[in-house]
Amino acid sequence: MSRDAYGPAVSLPGDPPGGRRAALVWGVGVAVYFVAVIFRTSLGVAGLDAADRFGVNASALSTFSILQLLVYAGMQIPVGLMVDRLGTKKVLTFGVLLFTLGQLGFALSPSYGMALASRALLGCGDAMTFISVLRLGSRWFPARRGPLVAQLAGLVGMAGNLVSTIVLSRLLHGVGWTAAFAGSSAAGVLVLVLLLLFLKDHPEGHEPAPAPRAGAAFVRRQIAESWREPGTRLGLWVHFTTQFPAMVFLLLWGMPFLVEAQGLDRGTAGELLTLVVLSNMVVGLVYGQVIARHHAARTPLALGTIAVTALLWATTLVYPGDRAPMWLLITLCTVLGACGPASMIGFDFARPANPPERQGTASGIVNMGGFVASMTTLFAVGVLLDATGDDYRIAFSSVFVLEALGVVQILRLGARTARRERERLVASRVEAVHVPA
């Protein structure tokens, strides 16, 4: 099996063939992720309804989002180990069952406590989807297609966010809480059927090596060997530094910032949040194509996105007067749309650094980065808003602290990762020369 992902000209022995069958199988996995994102973001359109239904204040309401992220981040390494040990199909099946039960439970919850437990269950199932889809892509497509396949998966996830924003919000206000959430859970049943009927872990002739006996030693070895690779650690810090500004904005603090600090009405603020999602989808396609053709563009794209994001945030926060002009807010939201695609670059560092049997574990480590940063910033912004009397300029300045930390780590690990990748590329080409025809 190829460990290389260095450019379109490289095709190594053992690479999966790709093709229509691969697209079909991968499409089923992506459909599962699409539904998971709809369920994950469904609370974003139901926040006010949830506050009325359960009789809670804003702090208690924000606990839904923080708990869901906490469960998601905490599950990443365990899920990566499960994927490496059990395979994609089993883990995705378990994930679908959990997030569907969580969505249905949220629909029927009579109390805040039960609703909170349902969101935790949903977050646990959701955590099993993206890593599984990444591994599915690496098993079915040639390594050179890895960056584009990963970006396409992220794009489909953002489409799920749009469906939640546009369709589920209308259902919620049309048919009511219980019917909207319970009805949406039927999508989970549909993708479960597709998954059981059509999904396979790998194409014929590309079976992975037999998994070692499970146990504490296996777990320690998988984590230690993945972490030892500088590409895994670089991937984590790229994901950490790029993802969280948009995640925090979309998940919780964007709407209050635009309405309370910038004086916009909810409709206009909602359109700006939608702009972030649409920009994400467009930029994802561009980044995927660029990295697939020019693998050396990974670090410049990641650092460039971080720099432009920081510049736009700083300009917005220090703009003279009480409010930033609309053109600046539009530019900020457009740039925030690049954060998601930039975070996917982290997986493009971890993928070539780890063999197939460690891909799930390595992806789990990388995927923790952005969600840990998001939880930290969600909490920091809330604390600073309370401490400063809702001064959003001070509260959102916490973004720069995490970005600075991440940039230092990216620069520290970049040269080491590049050196290891060059060594692997030379070794793989030597191996290719000696493979019999």
C-alpha positions in Angstrom: 0.0 0.0 0.0 1.3 3.4 -0.9 2.3 5.9 1.8 3.0 8.6 -0.7 0.9 11.7 -1.5 3.4 14.0 -3.0 2.0 14.9 -6.4 0.0 13.8 -9.4 2.9 12.2 -11.2 3.5 9.7 -8.4 1.7 6.3 -8.7 3.1 3.6 -6.5 2.6 -0.2 -6.2 -0.4 -1.1 -4.2 -2.3 2.1 -4.8 -6.1 1.6 -4.9 -7.5 1.9 -8.4 -10.2 4.4 -7.8 -12.9 4.5 -10.5 -16.7 4.4 -10.4 -17.0 1.6 -7.8 -14.7 3.7 -5.5 -16.9 6.8 -6.1 -20.1 4.8 -5.2 -18.7 3.3 -2.0 -17.1 6.6 -0.9 -20.4 8.4 -1.8 -22.3 6.2 0.7 -19.7 7.1 3.4 -20.0 10.8 2.6 -23.8 10.6 2.7 -23.4 9.4 6.3 -21.2 12.4 7.1 -23.7 14.7 5.4 -26.5 13.6 7.6 -24.3 13.7 10.7 -23.5 17.4 9.9 -27.2 18.2 9.5 -27.8 16.7 13.0 -24.7 18.4 14.5 -25.7 21.9 13.3 -29.5 21.5 13.8 -29.3 23.2 17.2 -27.9 26.3 15.6 -31.3 27.0 13.9 -33.3 26.0 17.0 -31.5 27.9 19.8 -34.3 30.3 20.7 -36.9 27.5 20.4 -34.7 25.3 22.7 -34.5 28.1 25.3 -38.3 28.4 25.3 -38.9 24.7 25.3 -36.6 23.8 28.2 -36.9 27.1 30.0 -33.1 27.8 30.1 -31.0 30.9 29.9 -28.2 31.7 27.4 -25.5 30.1 29.5 -27.3 26.9 29.9 -28.1 26.9 26.2 -24.4 27.4 25.3 -23.7 24.2 27.2 -25.3 22.2 24.4 -22.6 23.4 22.0 -19.7 23.1 24.4 -20.7 19.6 25.5 -21.2 18.4 21.9 -17.7 19.7 21.0 -16.2 18.2 24.2 -17.6 14.8 23.4 -16.6 15.1 19.7 -13.0 16.1 20.6 -12.6 13.5 23.3 -13.7 10.7 21.0 -11.2 11.4 18.2 -8.4 9.2 19.3 -10.6 6.3 20.5 -12.5 6.5 17.2 -9.2 6.5 15.2 -8.1 3.4 17.1 -11.5 1.7 16.5 -11.3 2.5 12.7 -7.8 1.0 12.5 -8.9 -2.1 14.5 -12.5 -2.8 13.4 -12.6 -1.2 9.9 -14.7 1.6 8.5 -18.1 -0.1 8.0 -18.5 -1.3 11.6 -17.5 2.1 13.1 -19.8 4.0 10.7 -22.7 1.7 11.5 -22.2 2.3 15.2 -21.9 6.0 14.6 -25.2 6.2 12.6 -27.1 4.3 15.3 -25.8 6.7 18.0 -26.4 10.0 16.1 -29.8 8.9 14.9 -30.9 7.9 18.5 -29.5 11.2 19.7 -31.5 13.3 17.2 -34.6 11.3 18.0 -34.0 11.7 21.7 -33.6 15.4 21.3 -37.0 15.5 19.5 -38.7 13.7 22.3 -36.8 15.1 25.4 -39.2 16.5 28.0 -36.5 18.1 30.0 -33.2 20.0 29.7 -31.2 17.1 31.2 -32.5 14.6 28.8 -31.9 17.0 25.9 -28.4 17.5 27.0 -27.8 13.7 27.2 -29.3 13.4 23.7 -26.9 15.9 22.3 -24.0 14.1 24.0 -25.1 10.9 22.3 -25.4 12.7 19.0 -21.9 14.1 19.4 -20.5 10.7 20.1 -22.0 9.2 16.9 -21.0 12.3 14.9 -17.4 11.8 16.1 -17.2 8.5 14.3 -18.1 9.8 10.8 -15.4 12.1 9.5 -12.3 9.9 10.4 -14.1 6.9 8.9 -14.8 8.8 5.7 -11.1 9.9 5.4 -10.0 6.3 5.9 -12.5 5.1 3.3 -11.1 7.6 0.8 -7.5 6.4 1.4 -8.5 2.8 1.0 -10.4 3.3 -2.3 -8.6 6.1 -4.1 -4.9 6.5 -5.2 -2.8 8.5 -2.8 -2.4 11.4 -5.3 -6.2 11.9 -5.1 -6.1 12.2 -1.3 -6.2 16.0 -0.9 -9.1 16.5 -3.3 -11.1 13.6 -1.9 -10.7 15.0 1.6 -11.7 18.5 0.5 -14.7 17.1 -1.3 -15.8 15.4 1.9 -15.5 18.7 3.8 -17.5 20.4 1.1 -20.3 17.9 1.5 -20.3 18.5 5.2 -20.8 22.2 4.6 -23.7 21.4 2.3 -25.2 19.6 5.3 -24.8 22.8 7.3 -26.7 24.6 4.6 -29.5 22.1 4.6 -29.8 22.5 8.4 -29.9 26.3 8.0 -32.4 26.4 5.2 -34.5 23.3 5.3 -34.6 22.3 9.0 -35.3 25.8 10.1 -38.3 26.0 7.9 -39.6 22.6 9.1 -39.1 23.7 12.7 -41.3 26.7 12.3 -43.7 24.9 10.0 -44.5 21.6 11.8 -43.0 22.2 15.2 -40.2 20.9 17.4 -41.1 17.3 17.7 -42.1 16.6 14.1 -39.1 18.5 12.7 -36.5 16.7 14.7 -38.1 13.3 14.7 -38.8 13.6 11.0 -35.1 14.5 10.3 -34.0 11.4 12.2 -35.4 9.3 9.3 -32.4 10.5 7.3 -30.3 8.5 9.7 -32.3 5.4 9.0 -31.9 5.9 5.3 -28.2 6.2 5.3 -27.9 3.2 7.7 -29.7 1.0 5.1 -27.4 2.3 2.3 -24.4 1.7 4.5 -25.3 -1.9 5.2 -26.1 -2.7 1.6 -23.3 -1.0 -0.3 -20.3 0.0 1.8 -17.1 -2.0 1.8 -13.9 -1.2 3.7 -11.6 -1.7 0.7 -11.6 -3.0 -2.9 -10.8 -6.6 -3.7 -7.0 -7.3 -3.7 -6.3 -4.4 -1.3 -7.0 -6.0 2.0 -5.0 -4.6 4.9 -2.5 -6.6 6.9 -4.2 -8.7 9.7 -4.7 -6.5 12.7 -2.7 -7.4 15.8 -4.4 -8.7 18.9 -6.2 -5.8 20.6 -5.1 -4.6 24.0 -3.4 -1.9 25.9 -0.1 -2.5 24.2 -1.7 -2.1 20.8 -3.4 1.2 21.8 -0.2 2.6 23.3 1.8 1.6 20.2 -0.7 3.1 17.7 -0.8 6.4 19.6 2.9 6.6 20.3 4.0 5.7 16.7 1.5 8.2 15.2 2.6 10.9 17.5 6.2 10.3 16.9 5.8 11.3 13.3 6.3 15.1 12.9 3.8 15.1 10.1 1.1 14.0 12.5 2.0 16.7 15.0 2.2 19.3 12.2 -1.2 18.2 11.0 -2.7 18.7 14.4 -1.3 22.2 14.7 -2.4 23.2 11.3 -5.9 22.0 12.1 -5.8 23.7 15.5 -4.8 27.1 14.1 -7.0 27.2 11.0 -10.3 25.7 12.0 -11.4 27.5 15.2 -12.0 31.1 14.0 -14.8 30.0 11.7 -16.1 27.2 14.0 -16.5 29.7 16.9 -18.2 32.2 14.7 -20.6 29.7 13.1 -21.4 27.6 16.2 -22.1 30.2 18.8 -20.6 33.8 18.8 -21.1 35.0 15.2 -24.8 35.8 15.6 -24.4 37.7 18.9 -21.4 39.6 17.5 -23.2 40.7 14.4 -26.4 41.6 16.1 -25.3 43.1 19.5 -21.9 44.5 18.6 -22.5 45.4 14.9 -26.2 46.4 15.1 -27.4 44.2 12.3 -30.8 42.6 12.3 -31.1 38.8 12.6 -31.9 38.3 8.9 -28.8 40.2 7.7 -26.7 38.4 10.3 -28.0 35.1 9.1 -27.1 35.9 5.5 -23.5 36.7 6.6 -23.3 33.3 8.4 -24.6 31.6 5.2 -21.8 33.5 3.3 -19.2 31.8 5.5 -20.7 28.4 4.5 -20.8 29.2 0.8 -17.3 30.6 0.8 -16.1 27.4 2.5 -17.6 25.2 -0.2 -16.0 27.3 -3.0 -12.6 27.6 -1.4 -12.6 23.9 -0.6 -12.7 22.9 -4.2 -9.9 25.4 -5.1 -7.6 24.2 -2.2 -8.2 20.6 -3.1 -7.2 21.1 -6.7 -4.2 23.2 -5.9 -2.7 20.7 -3.3 -3.4 17.7 -5.5 -1.3 19.4 -8.3 1.3 21.2 -6.1 1.9 19.4 -2.8 4.4 22.1 -1.7 1.5 24.5 -1.5 0.2 23.0 1.7 2.2 25.2 4.2 1.9 28.5 2.2 -1.9 27.9 1.9 -2.3 27.2 5.6 -0.1 30.1 6.8 -1.6 32.4 4.3 -5.1 31.6 5.5 -4.1 32.2 9.1 -2.5 35.5 8.2 -5.4 36.9 6.2 -7.9 35.7 8.9 -5.9 37.5 11.6 -5.6 40.6 9.5 -9.3 40.8 8.8 -10.2 40.1 12.4 -7.8 42.8 13.6 -9.2 45.3 11.1 -12.8 44.6 12.1 -12.1 44.9 15.8 -10.0 48.1 15.7 -12.1 49.8 13.0 -12.8 53.4 14.2 -16.2 54.0 15.6 -18.7 51.6 17.2 -19.4 49.4 14.1 -17.5 48.1 11.1 -18.9 48.9 7.6 -20.8 46.2 5.8 -18.1 45.7 3.1 -15.6 44.8 5.9 -18.0 42.3 7.5 -18.7 40.7 4.1 -14.9 40.4 3.5 -14.4 38.9 7.0 -17.1 36.3 6.5 -15.7 35.4 3.0 -12.2 34.9 4.5 -13.6 32.9 7.4 -15.0 30.5 4.8 -11.4 29.5 4.0 -10.7 28.3 7.5 -12.5 25.0 7.0 -10.6 24.0 3.8 -7.3 25.2 5.4 -7.9 22.9 8.3 -8.2 19.9 5.9 -4.6 20.5 5.0 -3.6 19.1 8.4 -4.7 15.7 7.2 -2.5 16.1 4.1 0.5 16.2 6.4 -0.5 13.2 8.5 -1.6 11.0 5.6 1.8 10.5 4.0 3.5 10.2 7.4 1.6 7.1 8.5 1.1 3.7 7.0 -2.5 2.5 6.2 -2.8 0.6 9.5 -2.3 3.9 11.5 -4.4 6.2 9.3 -7.4 6.3 11.6 -5.3 7.0 14.7 -3.3 9.7 13.0 -6.5 11.3 11.6 -8.0 11.3 15.1 -5.0 13.1 16.6 -5.2 15.7 13.8 -8.9 16.2 14.1 -8.7 16.9 17.8 -6.7 20.1 17.1 -9.4 22.3 15.8 -12.0 21.2 18.2 -9.8 21.7 21.2 -9.0 25.2 19.9 -12.7 25.8 19.3 -13.8 24.8 22.8 -11.0 26.9 24.3 -12.1 30.0 22.4 -15.8 29.4 23.0 -15.1 29.4 26.7 -12.6 32.3 26.6 -14.9 34.6 24.6 -17.8 33.9 27.0 -15.6 34.6 30.1 -14.2 37.8 28.6 -17.6 39.0 27.6 -18.9 38.6 31.2 -15.7 40.2 32.6 -15.8 43.2 30.3 -19.5 44.0 30.1 -19.9 42.5 26.7 -16.9 44.1 25.1 -16.6 42.0 21.9 -13.3 43.7 20.9 -11.5 42.4 23.9 -13.3 39.0 23.9 -12.5 38.2 20.3 -8.9 39.3 20.8 -8.4 35.8 22.3 -8.4 34.5 18.7 -4.9 36.0 18.2 -3.4 34.2 21.2 -4.3 30.7 19.8 -3.3 31.7 16.3 0.2 32.9 17.5 0.7 29.6 19.5 -0.3 27.6 16.4 2.0 29.5 14.0 5.0 28.9 16.3 4.3 25.2 16.3 3.8 25.0 12.5 7.0 26.8 11.8 8.9 24.6 14.3 7.6 21.3 12.8 7.5 22.3 9.1 11.2 21.7 8.2 11.3 18.4 10.1 8.2 17.1 8.3 9.5 18.1 4.9 12.7 16.3 5.5 10.9 13.1 6.5 8.6 13.3 3.4 11.6 13.6 1.1 13.1 10.5 2.6 9.9 8.6 2.2 9.5 9.8 -1.4 13.0 8.5 -2.3 12.4 5.2 -0.6 9.0 4.7 -2.3 10.5 5.4 -5.8 13.3 2.9 -5.2 10.6 0.4 -4.2 8.6 1.1 -7.3 11.7 0.5 -9.5 12.3 -2.9 -7.9 8.6 -4.1 -8.2 8.4 -6.8 -10.8 6.3 -6.1 -13.9 
